[in-house]
Every structure is written in C-alpha cells, then in structure tokens.
C-alpha cells in the first residue's frame, strides 16, 4: 500500500509541476508592466479557457498532494 501511494504521490508531484509551469504569469513581460493597471481597470478577464482549466487543475492536484502526503505518512508504519 505504501509503494502504491508513493507512486501516486510522485505522479501527482510531476503533474503539479507541469500544470504550474504551463500557467501564464500575471504580467507577461514589459507589456504587462506598462498596461498592468489598464487591464484591471477595463476588466480584461484573463481567466477564461485554458487559464481557467489550469487554475482548477492546480487546485485539484494541490489538494490531492496534501491528501496523498498524509496517507503516505500514515501507512509508512
């Protein structure tokens, strides 16, 4: 059981790293520094499409990471 949970934990860690790296930053480059306030003022909604899916996947994988970590530590005995 411990080896199975540890394998799931490693897969979850790798998936979490990939999902976080695929997300775009809040201000991408110099254009984000110049027009950063304008995007918030005019309500440009960036959390649509792929960004929304990646954000939800990050949340799910993060929760799964904590659950698997607790389970691995519990079954380590």
mmCIF file of the N, C-alpha and C atoms, coordinates in Angstrom:
data_MODEL
# 
_entry.id   MODEL 
# 
loop_
_atom_site.group_PDB 
_atom_site.id 
_atom_site.type_symbol 
_atom_site.label_atom_id 
_atom_site.label_alt_id 
_atom_site.label_comp_id 
_atom_site.label_asym_id 
_atom_site.label_entity_id 
_atom_site.label_seq_id 
_atom_site.pdbx_PDB_ins_code 
_atom_site.Cartn_x 
_atom_site.Cartn_y 
_atom_site.Cartn_z 
_atom_site.occupancy 
_atom_site.B_iso_or_equiv 
_atom_site.pdbx_formal_charge 
_atom_site.auth_seq_id 
_atom_site.auth_comp_id 
_atom_site.auth_asym_id 
_atom_site.auth_atom_id 
_atom_site.pdbx_PDB_model_num 
ATOM 1   N N  . UNK A 1 1  ? 0.825   -1.192 0.000   1.00 0.00 ? 1  UNK A N  1 
ATOM 2   C CA . UNK A 1 1  ? 0.000   0.000  0.000   1.00 0.00 ? 1  UNK A CA 1 
ATOM 3   C C  . UNK A 1 1  ? 0.872   1.260  0.000   1.00 0.00 ? 1  UNK A C  1 
ATOM 4   N N  . UNK A 1 2  ? 1.963   1.197  0.759   1.00 0.00 ? 2  UNK A N  1 
ATOM 5   C CA . UNK A 1 2  ? 2.865   2.339  0.851   1.00 0.00 ? 2  UNK A CA 1 
ATOM 6   C C  . UNK A 1 2  ? 3.510   2.643  -0.504  1.00 0.00 ? 2  UNK A C  1 
ATOM 7   N N  . UNK A 1 3  ? 3.932   1.599  -1.208  1.00 0.00 ? 3  UNK A N  1 
ATOM 8   C CA . UNK A 1 3  ? 4.580   1.794  -2.508  1.00 0.00 ? 3  UNK A CA 1 
ATOM 9   C C  . UNK A 1 3  ? 3.588   2.352  -3.532  1.00 0.00 ? 3  UNK A C  1 
ATOM 10  N N  . UNK A 1 4  ? 2.358   1.894  -3.496  1.00 0.00 ? 4  UNK A N  1 
ATOM 11  C CA . UNK A 1 4  ? 1.330   2.392  -4.413  1.00 0.00 ? 4  UNK A CA 1 
ATOM 12  C C  . UNK A 1 4  ? 1.038   3.865  -4.163  1.00 0.00 ? 4  UNK A C  1 
ATOM 13  N N  . UNK A 1 5  ? 0.885   4.239  -2.906  1.00 0.00 ? 5  UNK A N  1 
ATOM 14  C CA . UNK A 1 5  ? 0.618   5.641  -2.570  1.00 0.00 ? 5  UNK A CA 1 
ATOM 15  C C  . UNK A 1 5  ? 1.812   6.527  -2.901  1.00 0.00 ? 5  UNK A C  1 
ATOM 16  N N  . UNK A 1 6  ? 3.009   6.006  -2.698  1.00 0.00 ? 6  UNK A N  1 
ATOM 17  C CA . UNK A 1 6  ? 4.210   6.768  -3.021  1.00 0.00 ? 6  UNK A CA 1 
ATOM 18  C C  . UNK A 1 6  ? 4.333   6.992  -4.532  1.00 0.00 ? 6  UNK A C  1 
ATOM 19  N N  . UNK A 1 7  ? 3.956   5.993  -5.312  1.00 0.00 ? 7  UNK A N  1 
ATOM 20  C CA . UNK A 1 7  ? 3.957   6.139  -6.768  1.00 0.00 ? 7  UNK A CA 1 
ATOM 21  C C  . UNK A 1 7  ? 2.941   7.189  -7.206  1.00 0.00 ? 7  UNK A C  1 
ATOM 22  N N  . UNK A 1 8  ? 1.746   7.142  -6.622  1.00 0.00 ? 8  UNK A N  1 
ATOM 23  C CA . UNK A 1 8  ? 0.729   8.160  -6.923  1.00 0.00 ? 8  UNK A CA 1 
ATOM 24  C C  . UNK A 1 8  ? 1.204   9.554  -6.527  1.00 0.00 ? 8  UNK A C  1 
ATOM 25  N N  . UNK A 1 9  ? 1.917   9.644  -5.431  1.00 0.00 ? 9  UNK A N  1 
ATOM 26  C CA . UNK A 1 9  ? 2.427   10.935 -4.963  1.00 0.00 ? 9  UNK A CA 1 
ATOM 27  C C  . UNK A 1 9  ? 3.462   11.507 -5.937  1.00 0.00 ? 9  UNK A C  1 
ATOM 28  N N  . UNK A 1 10 ? 4.335   10.666 -6.450  1.00 0.00 ? 10 UNK A N  1 
ATOM 29  C CA . UNK A 1 10 ? 5.342   11.130 -7.409  1.00 0.00 ? 10 UNK A CA 1 
ATOM 30  C C  . UNK A 1 10 ? 4.676   11.586 -8.706  1.00 0.00 ? 10 UNK A C  1 
ATOM 31  N N  . UNK A 1 11 ? 3.694   10.836 -9.176  1.00 0.00 ? 11 UNK A N  1 
ATOM 32  C CA . UNK A 1 11 ? 2.963   11.223 -10.391 1.00 0.00 ? 11 UNK A CA 1 
ATOM 33  C C  . UNK A 1 11 ? 2.237   12.537 -10.174 1.00 0.00 ? 11 UNK A C  1 
ATOM 34  N N  . UNK A 1 12 ? 1.624   12.695 -9.001  1.00 0.00 ? 12 UNK A N  1 
ATOM 35  C CA . UNK A 1 12 ? 0.917   13.939 -8.677  1.00 0.00 ? 12 UNK A CA 1 
ATOM 36  C C  . UNK A 1 12 ? 1.889   15.116 -8.602  1.00 0.00 ? 12 UNK A C  1 
ATOM 37  N N  . UNK A 1 13 ? 3.046   14.902 -8.036  1.00 0.00 ? 13 UNK A N  1 
ATOM 38  C CA . UNK A 1 13 ? 4.045   15.977 -7.955  1.00 0.00 ? 13 UNK A CA 1 
ATOM 39  C C  . UNK A 1 13 ? 4.485   16.426 -9.341  1.00 0.00 ? 13 UNK A C  1 
ATOM 40  N N  . UNK A 1 14 ? 4.741   15.485 -10.219 1.00 0.00 ? 14 UNK A N  1 
ATOM 41  C CA . UNK A 1 14 ? 5.161   15.829 -11.575 1.00 0.00 ? 14 UNK A CA 1 
ATOM 42  C C  . UNK A 1 14 ? 4.045   16.552 -12.335 1.00 0.00 ? 14 UNK A C  1 
ATOM 43  N N  . UNK A 1 15 ? 2.822   16.091 -12.174 1.00 0.00 ? 15 UNK A N  1 
ATOM 44  C CA . UNK A 1 15 ? 1.689   16.743 -12.835 1.00 0.00 ? 15 UNK A CA 1 
ATOM 45  C C  . UNK A 1 15 ? 1.486   18.146 -12.298 1.00 0.00 ? 15 UNK A C  1 
ATOM 46  N N  . UNK A 1 16 ? 1.655   18.334 -11.001 1.00 0.00 ? 16 UNK A N  1 
ATOM 47  C CA . UNK A 1 16 ? 1.506   19.653 -10.393 1.00 0.00 ? 16 UNK A CA 1 
ATOM 48  C C  . UNK A 1 16 ? 2.574   20.614 -10.900 1.00 0.00 ? 16 UNK A C  1 
ATOM 49  N N  . UNK A 1 17 ? 3.791   20.144 -11.048 1.00 0.00 ? 17 UNK A N  1 
ATOM 50  C CA . UNK A 1 17 ? 4.867   20.979 -11.581 1.00 0.00 ? 17 UNK A CA 1 
ATOM 51  C C  . UNK A 1 17 ? 4.556   21.400 -13.009 1.00 0.00 ? 17 UNK A C  1 
ATOM 52  N N  . UNK A 1 18 ? 4.097   20.459 -13.821 1.00 0.00 ? 18 UNK A N  1 
ATOM 53  C CA . UNK A 1 18 ? 3.782   20.766 -15.224 1.00 0.00 ? 18 UNK A CA 1 
ATOM 54  C C  . UNK A 1 18 ? 2.639   21.768 -15.325 1.00 0.00 ? 18 UNK A C  1 
ATOM 55  N N  . UNK A 1 19 ? 1.594   21.583 -14.536 1.00 0.00 ? 19 UNK A N  1 
ATOM 56  C CA . UNK A 1 19 ? 0.437   22.476 -14.593 1.00 0.00 ? 19 UNK A CA 1 
ATOM 57  C C  . UNK A 1 19 ? 0.819   23.888 -14.144 1.00 0.00 ? 19 UNK A C  1 
ATOM 58  N N  . UNK A 1 20 ? 1.629   23.997 -13.125 1.00 0.00 ? 20 UNK A N  1 
ATOM 59  C CA . UNK A 1 20 ? 2.037   25.326 -12.657 1.00 0.00 ? 20 UNK A CA 1 
ATOM 60  C C  . UNK A 1 20 ? 2.925   26.016 -13.695 1.00 0.00 ? 20 UNK A C  1 
ATOM 61  N N  . UNK A 1 21 ? 3.804   25.265 -14.325 1.00 0.00 ? 21 UNK A N  1 
ATOM 62  C CA . UNK A 1 21 ? 4.679   25.871 -15.329 1.00 0.00 ? 21 UNK A CA 1 
ATOM 63  C C  . UNK A 1 21 ? 3.932   26.266 -16.599 1.00 0.00 ? 21 UNK A C  1 
ATOM 64  N N  . UNK A 1 22 ? 2.822   25.618 -16.890 1.00 0.00 ? 22 UNK A N  1 
ATOM 65  C CA . UNK A 1 22 ? 2.035   25.960 -18.075 1.00 0.00 ? 22 UNK A CA 1 
ATOM 66  C C  . UNK A 1 22 ? 1.201   27.226 -17.902 1.00 0.00 ? 22 UNK A C  1 
ATOM 67  N N  . UNK A 1 23 ? 0.979   27.626 -16.669 1.00 0.00 ? 23 UNK A N  1 
ATOM 68  C CA . UNK A 1 23 ? 0.166   28.822 -16.436 1.00 0.00 ? 23 UNK A CA 1 
ATOM 69  C C  . UNK A 1 23 ? 0.929   30.071 -16.832 1.00 0.00 ? 23 UNK A C  1 
ATOM 70  N N  . UNK A 1 24 ? 0.179   31.046 -17.343 1.00 0.00 ? 24 UNK A N  1 
ATOM 71  C CA . UNK A 1 24 ? 0.805   32.315 -17.711 1.00 0.00 ? 24 UNK A CA 1 
ATOM 72  C C  . UNK A 1 24 ? 0.917   33.195 -16.475 1.00 0.00 ? 24 UNK A C  1 
ATOM 73  N N  . UNK A 1 25 ? 1.896   34.083 -16.496 1.00 0.00 ? 25 UNK A N  1 
ATOM 74  C CA . UNK A 1 25 ? 2.114   34.962 -15.364 1.00 0.00 ? 25 UNK A CA 1 
ATOM 75  C C  . UNK A 1 25 ? 1.084   36.075 -15.296 1.00 0.00 ? 25 UNK A C  1 
ATOM 76  N N  . UNK A 1 26 ? 1.048   36.763 -14.174 1.00 0.00 ? 26 UNK A N  1 
ATOM 77  C CA . UNK A 1 26 ? 0.106   37.872 -14.013 1.00 0.00 ? 26 UNK A CA 1 
ATOM 78  C C  . UNK A 1 26 ? 0.444   39.024 -14.946 1.00 0.00 ? 26 UNK A C  1 
ATOM 79  N N  . UNK A 1 27 ? 1.706   39.319 -15.098 1.00 0.00 ? 27 UNK A N  1 
ATOM 80  C CA . UNK A 1 27 ? 2.119   40.366 -16.029 1.00 0.00 ? 27 UNK A CA 1 
ATOM 81  C C  . UNK A 1 27 ? 3.231   39.795 -16.891 1.00 0.00 ? 27 UNK A C  1 
ATOM 82  N N  . UNK A 1 28 ? 2.912   39.525 -18.120 1.00 0.00 ? 28 UNK A N  1 
ATOM 83  C CA . UNK A 1 28 ? 3.859   38.855 -19.007 1.00 0.00 ? 28 UNK A CA 1 
ATOM 84  C C  . UNK A 1 28 ? 4.775   39.876 -19.669 1.00 0.00 ? 28 UNK A C  1 
ATOM 85  N N  . UNK A 1 29 ? 5.966   40.009 -19.173 1.00 0.00 ? 29 UNK A N  1 
ATOM 86  C CA . UNK A 1 29 ? 6.977   40.862 -19.785 1.00 0.00 ? 29 UNK A CA 1 
ATOM 87  C C  . UNK A 1 29 ? 6.765   42.341 -19.554 1.00 0.00 ? 29 UNK A C  1 
ATOM 88  N N  . UNK A 1 30 ? 7.364   43.142 -20.428 1.00 0.00 ? 30 UNK A N  1 
ATOM 89  C CA . UNK A 1 30 ? 7.321   44.593 -20.309 1.00 0.00 ? 30 UNK A CA 1 
ATOM 90  C C  . UNK A 1 30 ? 5.937   45.140 -20.607 1.00 0.00 ? 30 UNK A C  1 
ATOM 91  N N  . UNK A 1 31 ? 5.197   44.506 -21.507 1.00 0.00 ? 31 UNK A N  1 
ATOM 92  C CA . UNK A 1 31 ? 3.854   45.000 -21.826 1.00 0.00 ? 31 UNK A CA 1 
ATOM 93  C C  . UNK A 1 31 ? 2.932   44.877 -20.619 1.00 0.00 ? 31 UNK A C  1 
ATOM 94  N N  . UNK A 1 32 ? 3.153   43.884 -19.789 1.00 0.00 ? 32 UNK A N  1 
ATOM 95  C CA . UNK A 1 32 ? 2.352   43.746 -18.577 1.00 0.00 ? 32 UNK A CA 1 
ATOM 96  C C  . UNK A 1 32 ? 2.676   44.820 -17.560 1.00 0.00 ? 32 UNK A C  1 
ATOM 97  N N  . UNK A 1 33 ? 3.930   45.280 -17.544 1.00 0.00 ? 33 UNK A N  1 
ATOM 98  C CA . UNK A 1 33 ? 4.313   46.338 -16.612 1.00 0.00 ? 33 UNK A CA 1 
ATOM 99  C C  . UNK A 1 33 ? 3.725   47.673 -17.034 1.00 0.00 ? 33 UNK A C  1 
ATOM 100 N N  . UNK A 1 34 ? 3.620   47.888 -18.337 1.00 0.00 ? 34 UNK A N  1 
ATOM 101 C CA . UNK A 1 34 ? 3.098   49.156 -18.839 1.00 0.00 ? 34 UNK A CA 1 
ATOM 102 C C  . UNK A 1 34 ? 1.573   49.195 -18.758 1.00 0.00 ? 34 UNK A C  1 
ATOM 103 N N  . UNK A 1 35 ? 0.922   48.124 -19.189 1.00 0.00 ? 35 UNK A N  1 
ATOM 104 C CA . UNK A 1 35 ? -0.541  48.143 -19.249 1.00 0.00 ? 35 UNK A CA 1 
ATOM 105 C C  . UNK A 1 35 ? -1.187  47.356 -18.117 1.00 0.00 ? 35 UNK A C  1 
ATOM 106 N N  . UNK A 1 36 ? -0.459  47.078 -17.087 1.00 0.00 ? 36 UNK A N  1 
ATOM 107 C CA . UNK A 1 36 ? -1.000  46.274 -15.992 1.00 0.00 ? 36 UNK A CA 1 
ATOM 108 C C  . UNK A 1 36 ? -2.192  46.898 -15.313 1.00 0.00 ? 36 UNK A C  1 
ATOM 109 N N  . UNK A 1 37 ? -2.135  48.192 -15.052 1.00 0.00 ? 37 UNK A N  1 
ATOM 110 C CA . UNK A 1 37 ? -3.258  48.868 -14.422 1.00 0.00 ? 37 UNK A CA 1 
ATOM 111 C C  . UNK A 1 37 ? -4.445  48.995 -15.339 1.00 0.00 ? 37 UNK A C  1 
ATOM 112 N N  . UNK A 1 38 ? -4.200  49.153 -16.634 1.00 0.00 ? 38 UNK A N  1 
ATOM 113 C CA . UNK A 1 38 ? -5.286  49.290 -17.594 1.00 0.00 ? 38 UNK A CA 1 
ATOM 114 C C  . UNK A 1 38 ? -6.081  48.004 -17.718 1.00 0.00 ? 38 UNK A C  1 
ATOM 115 N N  . UNK A 1 39 ? -5.411  46.851 -17.608 1.00 0.00 ? 39 UNK A N  1 
ATOM 116 C CA . UNK A 1 39 ? -6.116  45.584 -17.705 1.00 0.00 ? 39 UNK A CA 1 
ATOM 117 C C  . UNK A 1 39 ? -7.087  45.419 -16.550 1.00 0.00 ? 39 UNK A C  1 
ATOM 118 N N  . UNK A 1 40 ? -6.688  45.839 -15.366 1.00 0.00 ? 40 UNK A N  1 
ATOM 119 C CA . UNK A 1 40 ? -7.582  45.728 -14.229 1.00 0.00 ? 40 UNK A CA 1 
ATOM 120 C C  . UNK A 1 40 ? -8.696  46.761 -14.300 1.00 0.00 ? 40 UNK A C  1 
ATOM 121 N N  . UNK A 1 41 ? -8.404  47.931 -14.843 1.00 0.00 ? 41 UNK A N  1 
ATOM 122 C CA . UNK A 1 41 ? -9.388  48.994 -14.917 1.00 0.00 ? 41 UNK A CA 1 
ATOM 123 C C  . UNK A 1 41 ? -10.493 48.665 -15.901 1.00 0.00 ? 41 UNK A C  1 
ATOM 124 N N  . UNK A 1 42 ? -10.139 48.146 -17.054 1.00 0.00 ? 42 UNK A N  1 
ATOM 125 C CA . UNK A 1 42 ? -11.132 47.875 -18.084 1.00 0.00 ? 42 UNK A CA 1 
ATOM 126 C C  . UNK A 1 42 ? -11.684 46.461 -18.012 1.00 0.00 ? 42 UNK A C  1 
ATOM 127 N N  . UNK A 1 43 ? -11.261 45.701 -17.041 1.00 0.00 ? 43 UNK A N  1 
ATOM 128 C CA . UNK A 1 43 ? -11.847 44.394 -16.772 1.00 0.00 ? 43 UNK A CA 1 
ATOM 129 C C  . UNK A 1 43 ? -11.512 43.320 -17.783 1.00 0.00 ? 43 UNK A C  1 
ATOM 130 N N  . UNK A 1 44 ? -10.326 43.277 -18.248 1.00 0.00 ? 44 UNK A N  1 
ATOM 131 C CA . UNK A 1 44 ? -9.933  42.207 -19.156 1.00 0.00 ? 44 UNK A CA 1 
ATOM 132 C C  . UNK A 1 44 ? -9.890  40.909 -18.368 1.00 0.00 ? 44 UNK A C  1 
ATOM 133 N N  . UNK A 1 45 ? -10.756 39.990 -18.716 1.00 0.00 ? 45 UNK A N  1 
ATOM 134 C CA . UNK A 1 45 ? -10.847 38.736 -17.978 1.00 0.00 ? 45 UNK A CA 1 
ATOM 135 C C  . UNK A 1 45 ? -9.930  37.715 -18.611 1.00 0.00 ? 45 UNK A C  1 
ATOM 136 N N  . UNK A 1 46 ? -8.852  37.455 -17.932 1.00 0.00 ? 46 UNK A N  1 
ATOM 137 C CA . UNK A 1 46 ? -7.846  36.542 -18.461 1.00 0.00 ? 46 UNK A CA 1 
ATOM 138 C C  . UNK A 1 46 ? -8.125  35.104 -18.033 1.00 0.00 ? 46 UNK A C  1 
ATOM 139 N N  . UNK A 1 47 ? -8.982  34.938 -17.035 1.00 0.00 ? 47 UNK A N  1 
ATOM 140 C CA . UNK A 1 47 ? -9.236  33.603 -16.500 1.00 0.00 ? 47 UNK A CA 1 
ATOM 141 C C  . UNK A 1 47 ? -10.331 32.899 -17.292 1.00 0.00 ? 47 UNK A C  1 
ATOM 142 N N  . UNK A 1 48 ? -10.146 32.787 -18.590 1.00 0.00 ? 48 UNK A N  1 
ATOM 143 C CA . UNK A 1 48 ? -11.074 32.066 -19.445 1.00 0.00 ? 48 UNK A CA 1 
ATOM 144 C C  . UNK A 1 48 ? -10.304 31.005 -20.195 1.00 0.00 ? 48 UNK A C  1 
ATOM 145 N N  . UNK A 1 49 ? -11.013 30.009 -20.624 1.00 0.00 ? 49 UNK A N  1 
ATOM 146 C CA . UNK A 1 49 ? -10.392 28.991 -21.465 1.00 0.00 ? 49 UNK A CA 1 
ATOM 147 C C  . UNK A 1 49 ? -9.355  28.161 -20.750 1.00 0.00 ? 49 UNK A C  1 
ATOM 148 N N  . UNK A 1 50 ? -8.180  28.127 -21.338 1.00 0.00 ? 50 UNK A N  1 
ATOM 149 C CA . UNK A 1 50 ? -7.112  27.273 -20.828 1.00 0.00 ? 50 UNK A CA 1 
ATOM 150 C C  . UNK A 1 50 ? -6.627  27.721 -19.447 1.00 0.00 ? 50 UNK A C  1 
ATOM 151 N N  . UNK A 1 51 ? -6.593  29.027 -19.211 1.00 0.00 ? 51 UNK A N  1 
ATOM 152 C CA . UNK A 1 51 ? -6.132  29.512 -17.899 1.00 0.00 ? 51 UNK A CA 1 
ATOM 153 C C  . UNK A 1 51 ? -7.059  29.053 -16.781 1.00 0.00 ? 51 UNK A C  1 
ATOM 154 N N  . UNK A 1 52 ? -8.365  29.043 -17.037 1.00 0.00 ? 52 UNK A N  1 
ATOM 155 C CA . UNK A 1 52 ? -9.311  28.592 -16.018 1.00 0.00 ? 52 UNK A CA 1 
ATOM 156 C C  . UNK A 1 52 ? -9.155  27.098 -15.745 1.00 0.00 ? 52 UNK A C  1 
ATOM 157 N N  . UNK A 1 53 ? -8.946  26.328 -16.803 1.00 0.00 ? 53 UNK A N  1 
ATOM 158 C CA . UNK A 1 53 ? -8.764  24.887 -16.638 1.00 0.00 ? 53 UNK A CA 1 
ATOM 159 C C  . UNK A 1 53 ? -7.486  24.603 -15.856 1.00 0.00 ? 53 UNK A C  1 
ATOM 160 N N  . UNK A 1 54 ? -6.410  25.310 -16.189 1.00 0.00 ? 54 UNK A N  1 
ATOM 161 C CA . UNK A 1 54 ? -5.150  25.100 -15.476 1.00 0.00 ? 54 UNK A CA 1 
ATOM 162 C C  . UNK A 1 54 ? -5.251  25.516 -14.017 1.00 0.00 ? 54 UNK A C  1 
ATOM 163 N N  . UNK A 1 55 ? -6.022  26.568 -13.745 1.00 0.00 ? 55 UNK A N  1 
ATOM 164 C CA . UNK A 1 55 ? -6.191  27.014 -12.361 1.00 0.00 ? 55 UNK A CA 1 
ATOM 165 C C  . UNK A 1 55 ? -6.955  25.976 -11.550 1.00 0.00 ? 55 UNK A C  1 
ATOM 166 N N  . UNK A 1 56 ? -8.002  25.399 -12.136 1.00 0.00 ? 56 UNK A N  1 
ATOM 167 C CA . UNK A 1 56 ? -8.764  24.362 -11.431 1.00 0.00 ? 56 UNK A CA 1 
ATOM 168 C C  . UNK A 1 56 ? -7.940  23.094 -11.264 1.00 0.00 ? 56 UNK A C  1 
ATOM 169 N N  . UNK A 1 57 ? -7.144  22.753 -12.275 1.00 0.00 ? 57 UNK A N  1 
ATOM 170 C CA . UNK A 1 57 ? -6.294  21.564 -12.180 1.00 0.00 ? 57 UNK A CA 1 
ATOM 171 C C  . UNK A 1 57 ? -5.236  21.741 -11.094 1.00 0.00 ? 57 UNK A C  1 
ATOM 172 N N  . UNK A 1 58 ? -4.717  22.964 -10.951 1.00 0.00 ? 58 UNK A N  1 
ATOM 173 C CA . UNK A 1 58 ? -3.749  23.242 -9.891  1.00 0.00 ? 58 UNK A CA 1 
ATOM 174 C C  . UNK A 1 58 ? -4.378  23.045 -8.518  1.00 0.00 ? 58 UNK A C  1 
ATOM 175 N N  . UNK A 1 59 ? -5.597  23.509 -8.368  1.00 0.00 ? 59 UNK A N  1 
ATOM 176 C CA . UNK A 1 59 ? -6.292  23.354 -7.091  1.00 0.00 ? 59 UNK A CA 1 
ATOM 177 C C  . UNK A 1 59 ? -6.517  21.880 -6.764  1.00 0.00 ? 59 UNK A C  1 
ATOM 178 N N  . UNK A 1 60 ? -6.989  21.119 -7.737  1.00 0.00 ? 60 UNK A N  1 
ATOM 179 C CA . UNK A 1 60 ? -7.264  19.691 -7.512  1.00 0.00 ? 60 UNK A CA 1 
ATOM 180 C C  . UNK A 1 60 ? -5.976  18.933 -7.214  1.00 0.00 ? 60 UNK A C  1 
ATOM 181 N N  . UNK A 1 61 ? -4.936  19.194 -8.000  1.00 0.00 ? 61 UNK A N  1 
ATOM 182 C CA . UNK A 1 61 ? -3.666  18.488 -7.780  1.00 0.00 ? 61 UNK A CA 1 
ATOM 183 C C  . UNK A 1 61 ? -3.011  18.889 -6.467  1.00 0.00 ? 61 UNK A C  1 
ATOM 184 N N  . UNK A 1 62 ? -3.200  20.136 -6.045  1.00 0.00 ? 62 UNK A N  1 
ATOM 185 C CA . UNK A 1 62 ? -2.662  20.570 -4.750  1.00 0.00 ? 62 UNK A CA 1 
ATOM 186 C C  . UNK A 1 62 ? -3.336  19.873 -3.586  1.00 0.00 ? 62 UNK A C  1 
ATOM 187 N N  . UNK A 1 63 ? -4.660  19.770 -3.653  1.00 0.00 ? 63 UNK A N  1 
ATOM 188 C CA . UNK A 1 63 ? -5.398  19.075 -2.590  1.00 0.00 ? 63 UNK A CA 1 
ATOM 189 C C  . UNK A 1 63 ? -5.028  17.598 -2.580  1.00 0.00 ? 63 UNK A C  1 
ATOM 190 N N  . UNK A 1 64 ? -4.931  17.004 -3.773  1.00 0.00 ? 64 UNK A N  1 
ATOM 191 C CA . UNK A 1 64 ? -4.544  15.602 -3.867  1.00 0.00 ? 64 UNK A CA 1 
ATOM 192 C C  . UNK A 1 64 ? -3.136  15.376 -3.312  1.00 0.00 ? 64 UNK A C  1 
ATOM 193 N N  . UNK A 1 65 ? -2.244  16.334 -3.536  1.00 0.00 ? 65 UNK A N  1 
ATOM 194 C CA . UNK A 1 65 ? -0.888  16.240 -2.999  1.00 0.00 ? 65 UNK A CA 1 
ATOM 195 C C  . UNK A 1 65 ? -0.901  16.150 -1.480  1.00 0.00 ? 65 UNK A C  1 
ATOM 196 N N  . UNK A 1 66 ? -1.682  17.022 -0.836  1.00 0.00 ? 66 UNK A N  1 
ATOM 197 C CA . UNK A 1 66 ? -1.728  17.000 0.628   1.00 0.00 ? 66 UNK A CA 1 
ATOM 198 C C  . UNK A 1 66 ? -2.372  15.728 1.154   1.00 0.00 ? 66 UNK A C  1 
ATOM 199 N N  . UNK A 1 67 ? -3.414  15.263 0.507   1.00 0.00 ? 67 UNK A N  1 
ATOM 200 C CA . UNK A 1 67 ? -4.073  14.031 0.943   1.00 0.00 ? 67 UNK A CA 1 
ATOM 201 C C  . UNK A 1 67 ? -3.134  12.840 0.792   1.00 0.00 ? 67 UNK A C  1 
ATOM 202 N N  . UNK A 1 68 ? -2.457  12.764 -0.341  1.00 0.00 ? 68 UNK A N  1 
ATOM 203 C CA . UNK A 1 68 ? -1.525  11.648 -0.549  1.00 0.00 ? 68 UNK A CA 1 
ATOM 204 C C  . UNK A 1 68 ? -0.329  11.710 0.401   1.00 0.00 ? 68 UNK A C  1 
ATOM 205 N N  . UNK A 1 69 ? 0.134   12.903 0.708   1.00 0.00 ? 69 UNK A N  1 
ATOM 206 C CA . UNK A 1 69 ? 1.256   13.048 1.638   1.00 0.00 ? 69 UNK A CA 1 
ATOM 207 C C  . UNK A 1 69 ? 0.874   12.560 3.027   1.00 0.00 ? 69 UNK A C  1 
ATOM 208 N N  . UNK A 1 70 ? -0.320  12.919 3.467   1.00 0.00 ? 70 UNK A N  1 
ATOM 209 C CA . UNK A 1 70 ? -0.797  12.451 4.774   1.00 0.00 ? 70 UNK A CA 1 
ATOM 210 C C  . UNK A 1 70 ? -0.992  10.940 4.760   1.00 0.00 ? 70 UNK A C  1 
ATOM 211 N N  . UNK A 1 71 ? -1.537  10.403 3.669   1.00 0.00 ? 71 UNK A N  1 
ATOM 212 C CA . UNK A 1 71 ? -1.752  8.956  3.575   1.00 0.00 ? 71 UNK A CA 1 
ATOM 213 C C  . UNK A 1 71 ? -0.430  8.198  3.553   1.00 0.00 ? 71 UNK A C  1 
ATOM 214 N N  . UNK A 1 72 ? 0.568   8.720  2.845   1.00 0.00 ? 72 UNK A N  1 
ATOM 215 C CA . UNK A 1 72 ? 1.880   8.047  2.801   1.00 0.00 ? 72 UNK A CA 1 
ATOM 216 C C  . UNK A 1 72 ? 2.516   8.051  4.195   1.00 0.00 ? 72 UNK A C  1 
ATOM 217 N N  . UNK A 1 73 ? 2.410   9.154  4.892   1.00 0.00 ? 73 UNK A N  1 
ATOM 218 C CA . UNK A 1 73 ? 2.994   9.197  6.237   1.00 0.00 ? 73 UNK A CA 1 
ATOM 219 C C  . UNK A 1 73 ? 2.236   8.298  7.209   1.00 0.00 ? 73 UNK A C  1 
ATOM 220 N N  . UNK A 1 74 ? 0.933   8.132  6.996   1.00 0.00 ? 74 UNK A N  1 
ATOM 221 C CA . UNK A 1 74 ? 0.144   7.263  7.871   1.00 0.00 ? 74 UNK A CA 1 
ATOM 222 C C  . UNK A 1 74 ? 0.473   5.791  7.624   1.00 0.00 ? 74 UNK A C  1 
ATOM 223 N N  . UNK A 1 75 ? 0.608   5.390  6.361   1.00 0.00 ? 75 UNK A N  1 
ATOM 224 C CA . UNK A 1 75 ? 0.857   3.996  6.030   1.00 0.00 ? 75 UNK A CA 1 
ATOM 225 C C  . UNK A 1 75 ? 2.334   3.633  6.019   1.00 0.00 ? 75 UNK A C  1 
ATOM 226 N N  . UNK A 1 76 ? 3.189   4.551  6.405   1.00 0.00 ? 76 UNK A N  1 
ATOM 227 C CA . UNK A 1 76 ? 4.618   4.275  6.425   1.00 0.00 ? 76 UNK A CA 1 
ATOM 228 C C  . UNK A 1 76 ? 4.991   3.273  7.517   1.00 0.00 ? 76 UNK A C  1 
ATOM 229 N N  . UNK A 1 77 ? 4.204   3.205  8.534   1.00 0.00 ? 77 UNK A N  1 
ATOM 230 C CA . UNK A 1 77 ? 4.494   2.288  9.635   1.00 0.00 ? 77 UNK A CA 1 
ATOM 231 C C  . UNK A 1 77 ? 4.409   0.898  9.176   1.00 0.00 ? 77 UNK A C  1 
# 
